[in-house]
Amino acid sequence: MSEKTVWRSASMEGKWKDGKGDVRLALVEFYGKVWLDWRVFNVTGEKEQVTRQGCRLTLEQAEEMLPRLIEAIEQGKQMKEQQERKENQS
């Protein structure tokens, strides 16, 4: 199995924030296919460890999801803006 990290960032979620975990997106060859592997790594010990939190998508699934991901980001930005407006009006 070969893999190539294409993006990595500190996790902002619950128990993994504050330097305890990283989110990683990688291209992985596994069982004769190429997958996108999106996973949380535990980085608190001497050696980083992969966790069960994450998923693998085929390239086709990722392509199919991409427009929905863009839509979700836009909707999330609108929700955040509405919340900020409400907070500033108070």
Backbone as JSON Lines, residues from 0, in Angstrom:
{"i":0,"aa":"M","n":[0.85,-1.18,0.0],"ca":[0.0,0.0,0.0],"c":[0.89,1.24,0.0]}
{"i":1,"aa":"S","n":[0.69,2.11,-0.98],"ca":[1.43,3.37,-1.0],"c":[0.46,4.51,-0.75]}
{"i":2,"aa":"E","n":[0.99,5.58,-0.19],"ca":[0.14,6.74,0.06],"c":[0.92,8.03,-0.08]}
{"i":3,"aa":"K","n":[0.22,9.09,-0.47],"ca":[0.82,10.4,-0.65],"c":[-0.09,11.43,0.0]}
{"i":4,"aa":"T","n":[0.4,12.12,1.02],"ca":[-0.38,13.16,1.69],"c":[-0.51,14.35,0.75]}
{"i":5,"aa":"V","n":[-1.76,14.82,0.59],"ca":[-2.0,15.97,-0.28],"c":[-2.45,17.2,0.52]}
{"i":6,"aa":"W","n":[-2.89,17.0,1.76],"ca":[-3.3,18.11,2.63],"c":[-3.3,17.63,4.07]}
{"i":7,"aa":"R","n":[-2.88,18.52,4.96],"ca":[-2.86,18.18,6.38],"c":[-3.07,19.45,7.19]}
{"i":8,"aa":"S","n":[-3.86,19.36,8.26],"ca":[-4.14,20.52,9.09],"c":[-4.45,20.06,10.51]}
{"i":9,"aa":"A","n":[-4.23,20.94,11.46],"ca":[-4.57,20.63,12.85],"c":[-6.08,20.48,12.98]}
{"i":10,"aa":"S","n":[-6.52,19.48,13.72],"ca":[-7.95,19.26,13.93],"c":[-8.52,20.34,14.83]}
{"i":11,"aa":"M","n":[-9.74,20.74,14.56],"ca":[-10.44,21.74,15.37],"c":[-11.6,21.1,16.13]}
{"i":12,"aa":"E","n":[-11.73,19.8,16.05],"ca":[-12.87,19.08,16.61],"c":[-12.56,18.52,17.99]}
{"i":13,"aa":"G","n":[-13.51,18.77,18.89],"ca":[-13.56,18.17,20.21],"c":[-12.27,17.69,20.82]}
{"i":14,"aa":"K","n":[-12.16,16.39,20.97],"ca":[-11.02,15.8,21.68],"c":[-9.72,15.89,20.9]}
{"i":15,"aa":"W","n":[-9.76,16.24,19.61],"ca":[-8.54,16.28,18.8],"c":[-7.94,17.67,18.67]}
{"i":16,"aa":"K","n":[-8.65,18.69,19.18],"ca":[-8.1,20.04,19.04],"c":[-6.97,20.26,20.04]}
{"i":17,"aa":"D","n":[-6.41,21.45,20.05],"ca":[-5.31,21.83,20.94],"c":[-4.07,20.97,20.73]}
{"i":18,"aa":"G","n":[-3.77,20.67,19.45],"ca":[-2.55,19.96,19.12],"c":[-2.59,18.46,19.35]}
{"i":19,"aa":"K","n":[-3.75,17.9,19.63],"ca":[-3.85,16.47,19.9],"c":[-4.03,15.63,18.64]}
{"i":20,"aa":"G","n":[-4.54,16.27,17.57],"ca":[-4.79,15.51,16.35],"c":[-4.65,16.35,15.1]}
{"i":21,"aa":"D","n":[-4.35,15.69,14.02],"ca":[-4.27,16.31,12.69],"c":[-5.27,15.62,11.78]}
{"i":22,"aa":"V","n":[-5.84,16.4,10.87],"ca":[-6.7,15.86,9.82],"c":[-5.83,15.76,8.57]}
{"i":23,"aa":"R","n":[-5.89,14.6,7.91],"ca":[-5.04,14.39,6.74],"c":[-5.85,13.85,5.58]}
{"i":24,"aa":"L","n":[-5.58,14.39,4.39],"ca":[-6.16,13.87,3.16],"c":[-5.0,13.31,2.35]}
{"i":25,"aa":"A","n":[-5.14,12.07,1.92],"ca":[-4.07,11.41,1.18],"c":[-4.63,10.58,0.02]}
{"i":26,"aa":"L","n":[-3.8,10.4,-0.98],"ca":[-4.08,9.44,-2.05],"c":[-3.49,8.11,-1.61]}
{"i":27,"aa":"V","n":[-4.29,7.06,-1.64],"ca":[-3.85,5.77,-1.14],"c":[-4.14,4.7,-2.19]}
{"i":28,"aa":"E","n":[-3.14,3.89,-2.5],"ca":[-3.37,2.7,-3.32],"c":[-3.65,1.55,-2.37]}
{"i":29,"aa":"F","n":[-4.83,0.93,-2.54],"ca":[-5.28,-0.1,-1.62],"c":[-6.16,-1.07,-2.37]}
{"i":30,"aa":"Y","n":[-5.88,-2.35,-2.29],"ca":[-6.63,-3.4,-3.0],"c":[-6.76,-3.09,-4.49]}
{"i":31,"aa":"G","n":[-5.7,-2.6,-5.09],"ca":[-5.67,-2.37,-6.53],"c":[-6.42,-1.15,-7.02]}
{"i":32,"aa":"K","n":[-6.88,-0.3,-6.11],"ca":[-7.59,0.92,-6.47],"c":[-6.9,2.12,-5.83]}
{"i":33,"aa":"V","n":[-7.18,3.29,-6.39],"ca":[-6.7,4.55,-5.8],"c":[-7.87,5.16,-5.04]}
{"i":34,"aa":"W","n":[-7.63,5.52,-3.78],"ca":[-8.65,6.07,-2.9],"c":[-8.2,7.43,-2.38]}
{"i":35,"aa":"L","n":[-9.18,8.25,-1.99],"ca":[-8.9,9.44,-1.19],"c":[-9.18,9.04,0.25]}
{"i":36,"aa":"D","n":[-8.2,9.16,1.09],"ca":[-8.3,8.76,2.49],"c":[-8.28,10.01,3.35]}
{"i":37,"aa":"W","n":[-9.38,10.25,4.07],"ca":[-9.52,11.42,4.92],"c":[-9.58,10.9,6.35]}
{"i":38,"aa":"R","n":[-8.58,11.21,7.17],"ca":[-8.46,10.56,8.46],"c":[-7.88,11.49,9.52]}
{"i":39,"aa":"V","n":[-8.2,11.21,10.77],"ca":[-7.62,11.92,11.91],"c":[-6.44,11.12,12.44]}
{"i":40,"aa":"F","n":[-5.33,11.82,12.67],"ca":[-4.14,11.21,13.27],"c":[-3.97,11.72,14.68]}
{"i":41,"aa":"N","n":[-3.7,10.81,15.62],"ca":[-3.39,11.16,16.99],"c":[-1.91,11.56,17.02]}
{"i":42,"aa":"V","n":[-1.62,12.8,17.42],"ca":[-0.23,13.27,17.41],"c":[0.27,13.59,18.82]}
{"i":43,"aa":"T","n":[-0.36,13.01,19.85],"ca":[0.02,13.35,21.22],"c":[1.22,12.55,21.73]}
{"i":44,"aa":"G","n":[1.47,11.4,21.21],"ca":[2.58,10.58,21.7],"c":[3.86,10.83,20.94]}
{"i":45,"aa":"E","n":[4.84,9.96,21.16],"ca":[6.11,10.06,20.45],"c":[5.93,9.81,18.96]}
{"i":46,"aa":"K","n":[5.03,8.9,18.64],"ca":[4.8,8.53,17.24],"c":[3.33,8.78,16.92]}
{"i":47,"aa":"E","n":[3.08,9.47,15.8],"ca":[1.68,9.71,15.42],"c":[1.01,8.39,15.06]}
{"i":48,"aa":"Q","n":[-0.27,8.31,15.42],"ca":[-1.01,7.07,15.17],"c":[-2.28,7.39,14.4]}
{"i":49,"aa":"V","n":[-2.59,6.56,13.42],"ca":[-3.84,6.68,12.69],"c":[-4.99,6.28,13.61]}
{"i":50,"aa":"T","n":[-6.13,6.94,13.47],"ca":[-7.3,6.59,14.27],"c":[-8.35,5.95,13.36]}
{"i":51,"aa":"R","n":[-9.41,5.47,13.96],"ca":[-10.51,4.91,13.17],"c":[-11.4,6.0,12.61]}
{"i":52,"aa":"Q","n":[-11.2,7.24,13.06],"ca":[-12.04,8.34,12.6],"c":[-11.57,8.78,11.22]}
{"i":53,"aa":"G","n":[-12.41,8.55,10.23],"ca":[-12.08,8.92,8.87],"c":[-12.83,8.04,7.9]}
{"i":54,"aa":"C","n":[-12.54,8.23,6.62],"ca":[-13.19,7.41,5.61],"c":[-12.34,7.39,4.34]}
{"i":55,"aa":"R","n":[-12.66,6.45,3.48],"ca":[-12.03,6.35,2.16],"c":[-13.11,6.52,1.11]}
{"i":56,"aa":"L","n":[-12.79,7.32,0.1],"ca":[-13.69,7.52,-1.03],"c":[-12.98,7.12,-2.31]}
{"i":57,"aa":"T","n":[-13.72,6.53,-3.24],"ca":[-13.14,6.3,-4.56],"c":[-13.02,7.66,-5.24]}
{"i":58,"aa":"L","n":[-12.23,7.73,-6.3],"ca":[-12.09,8.98,-7.03],"c":[-13.44,9.42,-7.6]}
{"i":59,"aa":"E","n":[-14.24,8.46,-8.02],"ca":[-15.56,8.76,-8.56],"c":[-16.48,9.35,-7.49]}
{"i":60,"aa":"Q","n":[-16.44,8.78,-6.29],"ca":[-17.25,9.31,-5.2],"c":[-16.83,10.74,-4.86]}
{"i":61,"aa":"A","n":[-15.53,10.98,-4.83],"ca":[-15.03,12.32,-4.51],"c":[-15.46,13.33,-5.56]}
{"i":62,"aa":"E","n":[-15.39,12.94,-6.83],"ca":[-15.83,13.83,-7.9],"c":[-17.32,14.13,-7.78]}
{"i":63,"aa":"E","n":[-18.1,13.12,-7.46],"ca":[-19.54,13.28,-7.31],"c":[-19.86,14.18,-6.1]}
{"i":64,"aa":"M","n":[-19.07,14.09,-5.06],"ca":[-19.3,14.86,-3.84],"c":[-18.84,16.32,-3.96]}
{"i":65,"aa":"L","n":[-17.89,16.6,-4.81],"ca":[-17.28,17.93,-4.88],"c":[-18.29,19.07,-5.03]}
{"i":66,"aa":"P","n":[-19.24,19.02,-5.96],"ca":[-20.22,20.12,-6.03],"c":[-21.05,20.26,-4.76]}
{"i":67,"aa":"R","n":[-21.39,19.14,-4.12],"ca":[-22.15,19.18,-2.86],"c":[-21.3,19.79,-1.74]}
{"i":68,"aa":"L","n":[-20.01,19.53,-1.75],"ca":[-19.1,20.1,-0.77],"c":[-19.04,21.62,-0.91]}
{"i":69,"aa":"I","n":[-18.95,22.09,-2.14],"ca":[-18.94,23.53,-2.39],"c":[-20.25,24.16,-1.92]}
{"i":70,"aa":"E","n":[-21.38,23.52,-2.23],"ca":[-22.68,24.02,-1.76],"c":[-22.74,24.07,-0.24]}
{"i":71,"aa":"A","n":[-22.26,23.03,0.41],"ca":[-22.3,22.98,1.88],"c":[-21.43,24.08,2.49]}
{"i":72,"aa":"I","n":[-20.29,24.35,1.89],"ca":[-19.42,25.42,2.38],"c":[-20.13,26.77,2.25]}
{"i":73,"aa":"E","n":[-20.76,27.01,1.12],"ca":[-21.48,28.27,0.91],"c":[-22.64,28.42,1.9]}
{"i":74,"aa":"Q","n":[-23.4,27.35,2.11],"ca":[-24.49,27.38,3.08],"c":[-23.97,27.62,4.49]}
{"i":75,"aa":"G","n":[-22.85,26.98,4.82],"ca":[-22.24,27.18,6.13],"c":[-21.79,28.61,6.35]}
{"i":76,"aa":"K","n":[-21.23,29.23,5.32],"ca":[-20.82,30.63,5.41],"c":[-22.02,31.53,5.64]}
{"i":77,"aa":"Q","n":[-23.13,31.24,4.96],"ca":[-24.34,32.03,5.14],"c":[-24.87,31.87,6.57]}
{"i":78,"aa":"M","n":[-24.86,30.65,7.08],"ca":[-25.32,30.41,8.45],"c":[-24.45,31.18,9.45]}
{"i":79,"aa":"K","n":[-23.15,31.13,9.24],"ca":[-22.21,31.82,10.13],"c":[-22.45,33.33,10.09]}
{"i":80,"aa":"E","n":[-22.66,33.88,8.89],"ca":[-22.92,35.3,8.73],"c":[-24.21,35.71,9.45]}
{"i":81,"aa":"Q","n":[-25.26,34.89,9.32],"ca":[-26.52,35.17,10.0],"c":[-26.35,35.16,11.52]}
{"i":82,"aa":"Q","n":[-25.59,34.21,12.03],"ca":[-25.34,34.15,13.47],"c":[-24.58,35.38,13.94]}
{"i":83,"aa":"E","n":[-23.57,35.8,13.17],"ca":[-22.79,36.98,13.54],"c":[-23.65,38.23,13.52]}
{"i":84,"aa":"R","n":[-24.57,38.34,12.57],"ca":[-25.48,39.5,12.52],"c":[-26.37,39.54,13.75]}
{"i":85,"aa":"K","n":[-26.91,38.37,14.13],"ca":[-27.76,38.31,15.31],"c":[-26.99,38.71,16.55]}
{"i":86,"aa":"E","n":[-25.76,38.24,16.68],"ca":[-24.94,38.57,17.84],"c":[-24.61,40.04,17.88]}
{"i":87,"aa":"N","n":[-24.36,40.67,16.73],"ca":[-24.03,42.09,16.69],"c":[-25.23,42.99,16.94]}
{"i":88,"aa":"Q","n":[-26.46,42.48,16.69],"ca":[-27.66,43.25,16.94],"c":[-28.03,43.27,18.41]}
{"i":89,"aa":"S","n":[-27.56,42.29,19.15],"ca":[-27.91,42.18,20.58],"c":[-27.19,43.19,21.42]}
